[in-house]
Amino acid sequence: MALRRGLIGFRQDVIDGRWQESQQFCFFTHPINDLAGSTLGIIGEGALGQSVARLGQAFGMRTLFAAHKNVQGLGPLYTPFDEVLAISDIITLHCPLMPATRNMIAAPEFAKMKRQPLLINCARGGLVNEADLVDALDRGQIAGLGFDCLTSEPPAADSPLLSVLTRPNVIVTPHTGWASEEAMQTLWEQVVRHIENFHAGSPSNRVV
């Protein structure tokens, strides 16, 4: 939402005094676009991807679930992977990091992004080739990026993303998407419940 509305750049403009200098009630130094009517491409159709789809639909977005890369015949609920890349205004990642998904998005995939989408990664670092990501940003193949997870956490000194952190169309956060006080409370309640169930002889959430 912040990237689509240019909030990061406008906030900095106010801090820098540019709004005051303009002597206008509103000014336009960064692109402003609506979520309503835009296309949200979701890579990863699990619980998180499904929840993001519902949120997108609540904002009036058209939501597409990408078929697995290089996989055909998954049925009508899925849109071919390359088509999602080509027609989405925002692409959001919610899939696991596995050998098949490492560097799933790199230079060849950025070249297919015809609508210069925002790219959001709240899944796992390593899904996106970060050097190619910065190159795509420089080339204008994407409109911006929001990443909550990186290939190396914290980022290594030579991380390509360190060179673009101050740009108004870049948001990088330290893997805090999961870390609200409410989420951590829920997590510990689950841990306590599993321990109690184990001691009661009825183990829960078993991995077989």
Secondary structure as GFF3:
##gff-version 3
##sequence-region A 1 208
A	DSSP	alpha_helix	2	5	.	.	.	ID=ss1
A	DSSP	alpha_helix	7	16	.	.	.	ID=ss2
A	DSSP	alpha_helix	18	22	.	.	.	ID=ss3
A	DSSP	beta_strand	39	43	.	.	.	ID=ss4
A	DSSP	alpha_helix	47	58	.	.	.	ID=ss5
A	DSSP	beta_strand	62	65	.	.	.	ID=ss6
A	DSSP	alpha_helix	81	87	.	.	.	ID=ss7
A	DSSP	beta_strand	90	93	.	.	.	ID=ss8
A	DSSP	alpha_helix	107	110	.	.	.	ID=ss9
A	DSSP	beta_strand	118	121	.	.	.	ID=ss10
A	DSSP	alpha_helix	130	139	.	.	.	ID=ss11
A	DSSP	beta_strand	144	147	.	.	.	ID=ss12
A	DSSP	three_ten_helix	160	163	.	.	.	ID=ss13
A	DSSP	beta_strand	170	172	.	.	.	ID=ss14
A	DSSP	alpha_helix	181	199	.	.	.	ID=ss15
###
